[in-house]
């Protein structure tokens, strides 16, 4: 099977790489901002132009002399991306002079032997196009002048990109995934470490600096022979802690990811336990209808008193999702992480479980005979029949005559459904329809 070619977007910080990625994939897929260094991990998207499909990979800004470990890690991730590329798009800034970082990127390309296209971004006018001679000194030929922000000349650039792609690449295509997993939690609770542990390699940057992950990181991960799309989201902060546009868009995208995921792996720092913010996040996951696994991370670092405090906080704050399994582990050391895959599969299976109508109605009849619905406004409602109308999440519809069922009775029905069939790890929806 042939695979899709990989196009890597490479350049120093703040030359507009993520803006160009958004232009190529025609969506606001990558977080962009005037602040340098917004993109930190390498991220991959599928794109199409003129009937040709390919993957485009966004990378963090490459710096010749990184002053911090995080910046050095970003540089290493960008260089790893080049080694996997079939074509590199080298992005320079048409409005500024050549820097040592530009020279360093050019040398990487020359050493790699990977085909490349040079673009001069931020060429927003014809006059800007005529002032690009300073970029010729890199020895990589004439750049294509574009404006990723305004779309100027990007069609011509994409024509050139597609023409430069190799044909009939060998290798396996994108594997079919069985489910999407979102890893969420507050900043610096170990989400990226857990993704790397699941993937068996360093796919995303791990740092002690809170907020290292800005964009959700999509990775296809082989877990014991089955492929999952795993999304490591930006740490979701309280509204009062969102300090700039980058945080705002990163958090917004993380919330969107929760609504799209089949299963959410909710990582809680075992040293802090569950707070009001974890409660709000769990409420959002439950509303979204996603499956849920709660991971208490850094468990091996806790003494007995800390473990008791954490357990109590989870029982108190997250009682409304008591159907979610709680796993205690250390993503950093790998302790107990081997238990995660079987729980993921179980939640997926439970979300897709469908109970035949005769079995549902048998249970409802038994419940009504033993515990009739309470009288409301002088009338006792009666459930005529019930069906499971949907899966993912499991949704049951009760057809009722003689008034409304109380919230407590609906919850009673849900609990008995859970007792009869295994819906561990997934919300169960109960809807009612009146029949007169």
N, C-alpha and C positions, 0 to 999 in steps of 0.2 A: 504494500500500500504506500502511495506517495504521501508525503506530509506537506503542510503549508510552510512556505519559506518564512524565516524570521528576520524582521527588519528592526535593527537596534538604533534608537535615537541617542546620540552621544554628543557631549559638549560640556564646557565649563558651566558653573552655576549662573543662573539668571539670564540665559540667552534665549529662552522661550521654548525649551524642549517640550514641556508638558502642554503648552499652548498648541504646538505643532501636532502633538499626539491627539489632542482633542479635535483639531481640524481634520486629521486623517480619519479618525473613527467617527467623526461627525456627532460627537456628544461631549458633555462635560465630564469625561471619564476620569481625568486626572486633576488633582487640586493644583491650581495655579495662583501665583501671587507675585507682587513685585519684590518681595523678600527673597534673597538668595537662599538656595538650599531647601526649598520646600519639599521637593521630591527626594526621598531618602533610599527607598528600596527600588529594585527593578520590578516593573509591572508589565504584564502582557495583555494585549487586547486583540481581538480579531477585527480585521478591516477588509474592505473591498473597494476596488477602483477599476472601472472599465471591464467588469466581469472577472477580474482577477482577485482571488482571496489570498490574504497573507496575515501573519501575526506581526504586530508592531509592539516593541518593547521600550517602555520609558525607563530612563535611568537617572540616578542622582547626578548632580554636578561634579565633574572630575576636577580635582585640584592637584597641582604639581607638588605643593608643600603643605599637606594638611597639618594643622596645628593641634587638632583634637583627635582622639581615637575614633569618635563617631564619624568624623569627616574621612579618616583613613579607611574605615569600613565601607563608607559610601563609594569611595574610589575603587576599592577592591570589587565590590558588587558590579560596578560599571564595567570593569575589565573582564570579569567573568561573563558578563552579557556579550561582550565582543567575541569571546571565544566560542559562543553558541550561535553567532550571527551568520546569516547568508548574505546580508547586505547591511552596511552601516550608513546612517545619515549623520554626517558631521555638521552640527549646527554652530555657526559663529554669529556674532552680533555685528550687523552692518553699521551700527552707530558708534562703535568704539574701536580703539586700536587693538592690535593683536597683543595678547598677554602671554605670560609664561605657561598658563594653563592651556591656552589654544595650541601652543607649540608642543606641549606634552601630549595632548590628544592626537595631534598630527603624527607624532612619533609612534604612538601606539598603533595607529592605523597602518603606518608604513611597515612596522614589524609584523603585524598580524597577517598580512596578505589577504585580508577579507575585502571584497569589492566594496566601494563606498561612493556616496554622492555628497558633495559639499553644498550646503545652503548658507546664504547670508540672510538671516532673519532680521526683522524690523526695518526692511527696505520698503517703507510705506509710500514712497513716491518715486516718479521717474528720476528726480534729481538724486535721490538716495542711491538708486541703481548705478548711477554714473560715478559714484564715489567709493568704489569697492576695491580699488587698486591695492590698498594696504593689506588686503586679505590674500593677495596672490603670493606673498612672500613665504607662505607655509609650504610651498612646493607640492601642492595637491591639485593644482589646476584651478580653473575658473569656477567660482561658486554660483549657484542658482539664486538670484535675488528673489526673496519672497517676503510677505507679511503674514505670518501665521494668524495673528490677531484679526486682521481685516480680510484675509483670504486672497490677497493680491498674489497673482502668479502661482497659487498653490495647485491649480489644475495642471499647469505645465510641469510643475515639479512632480506631481503624482504620475503623470504620463512617463516621465523619465525614470521614476522609481520602478514602475511596473515593467518597463522595458529592460531594466537592469537585473530583474529577478532571475535566478537560475530556473531552468525547466526540469521537471521530472526528478524531484529530490527523492533519494532513497530514505527508507526509514519508516517507522510506524506513524500513522496519523494520530490525531487527538483521540484518546480512548473514550469510550462511552462511560459516563459517570453514573453511579446509582443514586446519588443524592448530593445536595449542597449543604455544607456545614459552615456556620459562621461562628468565629471565636470572638466573643465580646467581653467587655469588662472595663473597669476604670483604667486610667493610664498606669503603666508600670506594674501590672499584676502578674505578668508572665505569659501574655497571649502569644507573642512571637516565639518565645522559647518553646511553648507547647506545640505551635505549628511546626517548628524545626524538628521537634521530637517525633511528631507524627510522620513527617516527611523523611526522616532519617538523614537529613543534611541541613546546612544553613541556607534556607531559602530567603529569609528576611533578616534584617539587622536586629541584633539584640543589644541593648544598651541600658545602663543604669539611668540614663537621662529620660525622664517621663516624656511620653509623646513622640518617641522615635518613629512610630508608624503614623503617617499622615493619611495616606490613601488606604482603602481596603486592598489587601494583597490577595489576589486570586491565584491559587495553585492547584493543579491536578495532582493528587497524592495517591499513591498505591498503598493501601492499608491491608496487609495480609491478602494480596491478590485481587482486591476490589478497588476500583478507582472512585475517588470522591473529589468534588470541587470544594476546597477548603479556603475560607475567606478570613484573613486576620484583619480585624477592623481597627480603626483608630480608637484610642481610649475614649470612652464616652464621659464627658465632664459635666458637672453641674452648670446650669446656664450662667451663673455668676462667675464661673471660672473660665468661660470662653472669652479669650482676650483679643482675638483678632479674626480677620476674615478666613485665614487658613484653618484655624480651629473650627470656625463655624461650618465651613463646607465639609471638613473632615468628619465632624460629628454628625452632620446631616446625612452624609453618605453612609455612615455606620448605621444610623437608624433605618435607612432604606434597605440596607443589607439584611437586617433582622426580619424585615417584612418579606424578603425574597427567599430566606433560608428554609430548608427542610428541617434541619436540626440546629439549635443554637447550643454551643458549648460556652457556658457562662462562667468565666474565671473570676474567682473571688480570692483576694489576698488573705490567706489564713491568719496572718498576723493582725489584720484589721477587722476581719469578720464582715457581716452584712450590716450596712448602714441604710439610711433613708434612700440614698442614691441607688443602692442595689435593689431595694424594694421597687423603686420607680422603673428600673430597667426590667425587672422580672414582670411587672405589670404590662409593660410594652410587649414583651415576648409572648405573654399569655394572650394579649389582644390580637397579636399577629397570627396566632394559631400555629406557631412553630413548635416542633419538638424541643425538649429542654433537658440538658445534662448540666448539673451544677458541679463545678470543680473547685474544691478548696485547695488552693495551691500553696506551696512552701510549707506543707504540713510537717515535714521532718525537722523544720526549724523551731517548732513550737514545743513548749513544755506542757505539762498536764493542765495547769490553770488556763493557759492561753487556748488550748484546745477546747476546754469546757466553755470558755467565753465565746469562742467562735461558733460552737455548736448551738449555744443558747441564742446567739444573735440570728443565726439562720432560721432556727425554729420559730423565733418571734417575728422576724421581718418577712420571711418567705413562706409562712404557713399556707398561704393561698395557692402555692404551687407544690404542695406536699407530695403530689404525684411524680415529681421529678427526682430521679436518682441523684444522690450526693456522693461524689467520688473524692477521696482524700489522696493527694499525691504531691510529688515534687517534679515539675517539668524540667528543672535544671539538672537534677541528678538522675531522673528517669524512674525514681521510686514509685511503684504502683501504676505507672502510666500504661503498662501492658494491659490493664483492665479496660481501658477506654474503648478500643475497637469493638469488643463484644457488646458493650452498652450502646454504642452508636447504632450497630446493626439491630439491636433489640428495639430501640426507639423507632427506627425507620419501619421495621416490621409492624409494630403496634400502630403507627400512624396509618398504615395501609390496610389494617385489618378491617374486614367487612363482615358483619354479623347478619345472617339470613333473617328475613322478616319474621318467619314463624318462631324463631328462637327469641327475638326481641319481644314479640307479643306474648309469648309464654311467660317471660319474666315480668312484664308489666301486669298481666293478669294476677300472677302470684302476689305481687306487691300491693295491688289494689284490694285484693281480698284480705290480706293480712293487715294492711295499713291504708285505709281509704283516704283520699285527699280530704283535707279539712274543709269544713263549710265556710264559704265566703259570701257575705251579703245575702244570707239566708238560703244559699244554694250549694249543693255539693257537686263539684266538677267530676266528670267521669272521662277517663281516657278510653276512647273507642278503639283505637289501634295505634301502633307505632312502627316506624321503619328507620333503618339507618340510611339516610339520603346521600351522604357523602363520606369520603375518606380524606385524610390529609388536610385538616384534622378530622377525626371521626365526628360526624354530625348526625344526631338522631332527631326525628320529628315526631311529636306527640299530637295526635288529632283528638281534640277535647270538646266535649259538649257540657253545657250547664255552668259556664263561668270560667274564670281564670284560675290556673294553678298558682299556688303561692311560691315565692322564691325558695323557701325552705323545702317544699315538697319536690321542686325541680332538682334541688341539690341532693335530696335524698335519692331520687331516681338515678342521678349521675353516679353517686357513690355505690349504689347497688349494681349498676352496669359495670363499674370498675371492679367490683367484687367478683362478678360472674366471668368477665373477659379481661384479658391482660391489655390494659391501655397505659401501662407505666411509661412515663416520659413524654406523653402527649396530652394536650388539652382535649377535652371532650365537650362538644357543643350540644345543648339541648334546646330545640326550638319547639314552639307550640303553635298549633293552628286550630282556630275555633270552628266547630261544626254545629250549626243551629238546627 
